[in-house]
Amino acid sequence: MSTSAIVMMVVSMTLLWGGMIAAMINVHRRPDMQRESAEETSRE
């Protein structure tokens, strides 16, 4: 693999894993928001 391909792979992996970790932190900080949105959709 060329150097540019390795750099692009590292960048994309960082973005994907970083987004997943950020989402997990967000859910961990505000788990009640997930329940509220589920209750709103079940009421409709």
Backbone as ProteinMPNN parsed JSONL, in Angstrom:
{"seq_chain_A": "MSTSAIVMMVVSMTLLWGGMIAAMINVHRRPDMQRESAEETSRE", "coords_chain_A": {"N_chain_A": [[0.85, -1.19, 0.0], [0.413, 2.244, -0.698], [1.806, 5.285, 0.674], [-0.025, 7.408, 0.76], [-2.447, 6.035, 0.677], [-2.419, 4.695, 3.113], [-2.437, 6.864, 4.875], [-4.949, 7.979, 4.286], [-6.562, 5.839, 5.096], [-6.05, 5.776, 7.861], [-7.047, 8.294, 8.594], [-9.79, 8.028, 7.911], [-10.533, 5.899, 9.582], [-10.117, 7.072, 12.051], [-12.062, 9.092, 12.003], [-14.431, 7.551, 11.866], [-14.322, 5.88, 14.218], [-14.041, 7.876, 16.125], [-16.469, 9.255, 15.856], [-18.216, 7.251, 16.676], [-17.442, 6.904, 19.336], [-18.019, 9.455, 20.326], [-20.807, 9.461, 20.036], [-21.487, 7.429, 21.823], [-20.657, 8.581, 24.237], [-22.398, 10.748, 24.305], [-24.916, 9.462, 24.551], [-24.498, 8.245, 26.975], [-24.306, 10.435, 28.676], [-26.845, 11.609, 28.494], [-29.157, 9.686, 28.87], [-31.879, 9.775, 29.301], [-33.031, 11.32, 27.293], [-33.203, 9.65, 25.099], [-35.178, 7.875, 25.909], [-37.354, 9.635, 26.123], [-37.766, 10.415, 23.442], [-38.492, 7.964, 22.37], [-40.862, 7.489, 23.717], [-42.437, 9.569, 22.731], [-42.758, 8.872, 20.031], [-44.192, 6.534, 20.302], [-46.599, 7.412, 21.251], [-47.864, 8.604, 19.132]], "CA_chain_A": [[0.0, 0.0, 0.0], [1.182, 3.483, -0.759], [1.729, 6.141, 1.863], [-1.27, 8.18, 0.744], [-3.54, 5.126, 1.017], [-2.344, 4.446, 4.561], [-2.878, 8.092, 5.545], [-6.405, 8.075, 4.127], [-7.159, 4.797, 5.928], [-5.967, 6.217, 9.256], [-7.982, 9.416, 8.759], [-11.17, 7.531, 7.893], [-10.754, 5.11, 10.786], [-10.215, 8.014, 13.159], [-13.378, 9.737, 11.937], [-15.48, 6.584, 12.198], [-14.241, 5.507, 15.631], [-14.292, 9.087, 16.907], [-17.907, 9.492, 15.844], [-18.87, 6.241, 17.504], [-17.148, 7.21, 20.741], [-18.777, 10.662, 20.669], [-22.204, 9.063, 20.187], [-21.613, 6.669, 23.065], [-20.557, 9.54, 25.346], [-23.637, 11.526, 24.302], [-25.979, 8.62, 25.102], [-24.188, 8.009, 28.387], [-24.59, 11.661, 29.426], [-28.275, 11.923, 28.461], [-29.95, 8.508, 28.481], [-33.298, 10.07, 29.393], [-33.5, 11.879, 26.024], [-33.525, 8.529, 24.235], [-36.468, 7.369, 26.376], [-38.385, 10.614, 25.784], [-38.064, 10.355, 22.017], [-39.186, 6.701, 22.133], [-42.223, 7.65, 24.226], [-43.157, 10.462, 21.829], [-43.126, 8.156, 18.817], [-45.188, 5.518, 20.616], [-47.87, 8.095, 21.495], [-48.485, 9.02, 17.868]], "C_chain_A": [[0.887, 1.242, 0.0], [0.964, 4.316, 0.501], [0.425, 6.911, 1.906], [-2.469, 7.299, 1.09], [-3.565, 4.841, 2.52], [-2.825, 5.669, 5.333], [-4.388, 8.227, 5.451], [-7.121, 7.033, 4.98], [-7.157, 5.217, 7.393], [-6.949, 7.347, 9.514], [-9.423, 8.914, 8.813], [-11.485, 6.696, 9.124], [-10.897, 6.011, 12.003], [-11.574, 8.695, 13.174], [-14.489, 8.775, 12.35], [-15.48, 6.235, 13.683], [-14.507, 6.705, 16.525], [-15.766, 9.413, 16.975], [-18.657, 8.497, 16.708], [-18.651, 6.53, 18.987], [-17.923, 8.441, 21.19], [-20.258, 10.334, 20.871], [-22.42, 8.293, 21.487], [-21.536, 7.591, 24.285], [-21.843, 10.349, 25.449], [-24.791, 10.724, 24.901], [-25.749, 8.385, 26.592], [-24.523, 9.24, 29.233], [-26.088, 11.922, 29.531], [-29.104, 10.711, 28.046], [-31.446, 8.782, 28.508], [-33.84, 10.65, 28.096], [-33.901, 10.768, 25.065], [-34.891, 7.954, 24.631], [-37.591, 8.316, 25.995], [-38.752, 10.537, 24.315], [-38.799, 9.06, 21.676], [-40.638, 6.793, 22.612], [-43.052, 8.54, 23.304], [-43.599, 9.73, 20.567], [-44.176, 7.095, 19.097], [-46.561, 6.146, 20.873], [-48.609, 8.412, 20.207], [-49.228, 7.934, 17.178]], "O_chain_A": [[1.954, 1.275, 0.613], [0.046, 4.065, 1.282], [-0.173, 7.056, 2.972], [-3.411, 7.766, 1.73], [-4.637, 4.759, 3.119], [-3.537, 5.537, 6.328], [-5.04, 8.557, 6.442], [-8.184, 7.318, 5.533], [-8.154, 5.035, 8.091], [-7.617, 7.359, 10.548], [-10.192, 9.337, 9.676], [-12.592, 6.776, 9.657], [-11.71, 5.741, 12.887], [-12.175, 8.859, 14.236], [-15.388, 9.15, 13.104], [-16.523, 6.289, 14.334], [-15.135, 6.566, 17.575], [-16.27, 9.804, 18.028], [-19.618, 8.853, 17.391], [-19.574, 6.41, 19.792], [-18.433, 8.475, 22.31], [-20.893, 10.872, 21.778], [-23.426, 8.488, 22.169], [-22.27, 7.4, 25.255], [-22.328, 10.61, 26.551], [-25.569, 11.266, 25.686], [-26.699, 8.334, 27.373], [-24.97, 9.109, 30.372], [-26.554, 12.41, 30.56], [-29.696, 10.717, 26.967], [-32.209, 8.106, 27.818], [-35.028, 10.482, 27.818], [-34.848, 10.932, 24.296], [-35.677, 7.585, 23.758], [-38.665, 7.872, 25.589], [-39.933, 10.588, 23.972], [-39.646, 9.054, 20.782], [-41.538, 6.238, 21.981], [-44.243, 8.293, 23.114], [-44.71, 9.952, 20.086], [-44.978, 6.782, 18.217], [-47.581, 5.473, 20.725], [-49.838, 8.48, 20.191], [-49.794, 8.156, 16.108]]}, "name": "protein", "num_of_chains": 1, "seq": "MSTSAIVMMVVSMTLLWGGMIAAMINVHRRPDMQRESAEETSRE"}
